Amino acid sequence: PKKPLPRTPTSGSEKPASHSSHTRSSGAKSPTSHRKEPRTPIVIIPAAVTSLLTMYNIRDFLQDFRFVSVEEKRHSGAKRENEVTINRKKTDGTVLYRVVDNPMKLSQPEWERVVAVFVHGPAWQFKGWPWLTADGSPVDIFARVKAFHLKFEGFKTDPNVQKWNVQVIEISRTKRHLDYAAVLQFWQTTERFAAKNFPQLRC
């Protein structure tokens, strides 16, 4: 007599289970291809040309821990990027952050990865954002996203910044060796906030 074939119920039950688990975890044929990007946190900065931080100098500040004025970057021939990737070096490795200044291009899943925003002052910066109140106020945004305002020491703080839940970071106009402590303040605060509110992201 011929040898019996393998039991089909066992093999049949395993395949759908594997497929089902695979579908839930990735929703695609290659889960590894979608693993890194969805875990990348996003930081939004002002698009205003008068902002101390723009796409010209944000990498110098957040990655190199040094403030370089927008004017200095322009004079040096730097080009404005539409999006900047920041390499945040930590003791256990490097973490990537995306920085954008045009949040209207973000998809809904990307909005869910916005961990921090640099506030310029005028409320129109938040026009079109999700989480606005019925009267268009951005106050609820600051409960979901950690907000910062960068200013030179000795200068007045914007009135909106004073009344909003925004953390003010001051830098010196001339003492660049003090920049490190200011940038570290941003990273430590952001990482604590993200660990509590965005455990799914790699921060």
C-alpha positions as CSV (number, residue, x, y, z in Angstrom):
1,P,0.0,0.0,0.0
2,K,1.1,3.6,-0.7
3,K,2.3,5.8,2.2
4,P,-0.4,8.1,3.5
5,L,-0.2,11.7,2.4
6,P,0.5,14.4,5.0
7,R,-2.6,15.4,6.9
8,T,-4.2,18.4,5.1
9,P,-6.0,19.9,8.1
10,T,-2.7,20.7,9.8
11,S,-1.0,22.2,6.8
12,G,-4.2,24.0,5.8
13,S,-4.7,25.5,9.2
14,E,-1.2,26.8,9.5
15,K,-1.1,28.6,6.2
16,P,-4.1,30.9,6.8
17,A,-2.9,31.6,10.4
18,S,0.5,32.7,9.0
19,H,-1.2,34.8,6.3
20,S,-3.6,36.4,8.7
21,S,-0.8,37.3,11.1
22,H,1.3,38.7,8.3
23,T,-1.6,40.7,7.0
24,R,-2.3,42.3,10.4
25,S,1.3,43.2,11.1
26,S,2.2,44.7,7.7
27,G,-0.7,44.8,5.3
28,A,1.9,44.2,2.5
29,K,4.0,41.5,1.0
30,S,7.3,42.8,2.5
31,P,6.9,44.0,6.1
32,T,10.5,45.0,6.4
33,S,10.1,47.6,3.6
34,H,7.5,49.4,5.7
35,R,9.1,49.0,9.1
36,K,11.5,52.0,9.3
37,E,9.5,54.9,7.8
38,P,6.3,54.5,9.9
39,R,8.5,54.7,13.1
40,T,10.3,57.9,12.1
41,P,9.2,60.8,14.2
42,I,8.5,64.2,12.6
43,V,9.4,67.7,13.7
44,I,7.7,70.7,12.1
45,I,9.3,74.1,11.9
46,P,8.0,77.5,10.7
47,A,7.9,78.4,7.1
48,A,8.2,82.1,7.9
49,V,11.4,83.7,6.6
50,T,11.7,85.7,9.8
51,S,11.9,82.5,11.9
52,L,15.3,81.9,13.6
53,L,15.1,78.3,12.5
54,T,14.3,77.4,8.8
55,M,15.1,74.6,6.4
56,Y,18.4,76.4,5.8
57,N,19.8,76.0,9.3
58,I,17.8,73.4,11.1
59,R,20.4,70.6,10.5
60,D,23.1,72.8,12.0
61,F,21.0,73.4,15.1
62,L,19.5,70.0,15.8
63,Q,22.2,67.7,14.5
64,D,25.4,69.7,15.0
65,F,24.2,71.5,18.1
66,R,25.2,74.9,16.7
67,F,23.1,77.9,15.7
68,V,24.0,79.4,12.3
69,S,21.9,82.3,11.1
70,V,19.8,81.9,8.0
71,E,21.6,84.9,6.5
72,E,25.0,83.2,7.1
73,K,23.8,80.0,5.4
74,R,22.5,81.9,2.4
75,H,25.7,83.8,2.0
76,S,27.6,80.6,2.1
77,G,25.6,79.3,-0.8
78,A,23.4,76.8,1.1
79,K,20.3,75.6,-0.7
80,R,16.9,75.3,0.9
81,E,15.8,71.7,1.2
82,N,12.1,70.7,1.1
83,E,12.7,68.1,3.8
84,V,15.6,67.5,6.2
85,T,16.7,64.3,7.9
86,I,18.3,64.7,11.2
87,N,20.6,62.1,12.6
88,R,20.2,62.1,16.4
89,K,23.2,60.4,17.8
90,K,22.6,58.6,21.1
91,T,24.7,56.2,23.2
92,D,22.8,53.2,21.9
93,G,22.8,54.3,18.2
94,T,21.5,56.9,15.8
95,V,17.8,57.8,15.5
96,L,16.4,59.5,12.4
97,Y,14.0,62.5,12.6
98,R,12.2,64.1,9.6
99,V,11.9,67.9,9.6
100,V,9.4,69.7,7.4
101,D,8.1,73.2,7.2
102,N,5.0,72.5,5.0
103,P,2.8,70.2,7.1
104,M,-0.1,70.5,4.6
105,K,1.7,67.8,2.6
106,L,1.6,65.3,5.5
107,S,-0.8,62.3,5.2
108,Q,-3.0,61.3,8.1
109,P,-0.6,58.5,9.2
110,E,2.3,61.1,9.1
111,W,0.4,63.5,11.3
112,E,0.2,60.8,13.9
113,R,4.1,60.8,14.0
114,V,4.5,64.6,14.6
115,V,6.2,64.7,18.0
116,A,7.4,68.3,18.1
117,V,6.9,71.7,16.6
118,F,8.8,75.0,16.7
119,V,6.3,77.8,17.2
120,H,7.0,81.1,15.5
121,G,4.2,83.1,17.2
122,P,1.4,84.1,14.8
123,A,-1.6,81.7,15.0
124,W,-1.8,81.4,11.2
125,Q,1.2,79.0,11.4
126,F,-1.4,76.4,12.4
127,K,-4.0,77.1,9.8
128,G,-5.2,73.8,8.3
129,W,-3.7,71.7,11.1
130,P,-5.8,68.9,12.7
131,W,-6.8,69.3,16.4
132,L,-7.8,73.0,16.1
133,T,-10.6,74.0,18.4
134,A,-14.0,75.2,16.9
135,D,-12.8,78.8,16.9
136,G,-9.5,77.9,15.2
137,S,-7.3,78.1,18.3
138,P,-4.2,75.8,18.3
139,V,-4.3,75.2,22.1
140,D,-5.3,71.6,21.8
141,I,-2.4,70.9,19.5
142,F,0.1,71.5,22.3
143,A,-1.4,68.7,24.3
144,R,-0.6,66.3,21.5
145,V,2.6,67.7,20.1
146,K,5.5,69.1,22.2
147,A,5.9,72.8,21.3
148,F,9.0,74.9,21.4
149,H,9.9,78.6,20.7
150,L,13.4,79.6,20.0
151,K,14.4,83.2,20.8
152,F,17.5,85.3,21.5
153,E,18.0,86.0,25.2
154,G,17.0,89.5,26.2
155,F,14.3,89.7,23.6
156,K,10.6,89.8,24.4
157,T,8.7,86.6,24.1
158,D,5.8,86.6,21.6
159,P,2.4,87.2,23.4
160,N,0.9,84.1,21.8
161,V,3.9,82.0,23.0
162,Q,3.4,83.3,26.5
163,K,-0.2,82.2,26.7
164,W,0.2,78.9,24.9
165,N,1.7,75.7,26.3
166,V,5.1,76.3,24.6
167,Q,8.5,75.7,26.0
168,V,10.8,78.7,25.4
169,I,14.5,78.0,24.5
170,E,16.8,80.9,24.7
171,I,20.2,81.2,22.8
172,S,22.8,83.9,22.9
173,R,23.4,86.1,19.9
174,T,27.1,85.8,20.1
175,K,28.2,82.9,22.5
176,R,27.9,79.9,20.3
177,H,29.5,77.6,22.9
178,L,26.2,77.9,24.8
179,D,24.2,76.4,21.9
180,Y,24.9,72.9,23.0
181,A,22.9,73.2,26.2
182,A,20.0,74.8,24.4
183,V,19.8,72.0,21.8
184,L,20.2,69.3,24.4
185,Q,17.2,70.9,26.2
186,F,15.2,70.3,23.1
187,W,16.2,66.7,22.6
188,Q,15.8,65.7,26.2
189,T,12.3,67.2,26.5
190,T,11.2,65.8,23.1
191,E,12.5,62.3,23.9
192,R,10.7,62.2,27.2
193,F,7.5,63.4,25.7
194,A,7.8,61.0,22.8
195,A,8.6,58.0,25.1
196,K,5.4,58.7,27.0
197,N,3.0,59.7,24.1
198,F,4.5,57.9,21.1
199,P,5.8,54.5,22.2
200,Q,5.3,53.1,18.7
201,L,8.0,55.4,17.3
202,R,11.7,55.1,17.4
203,C,12.8,58.2,19.3
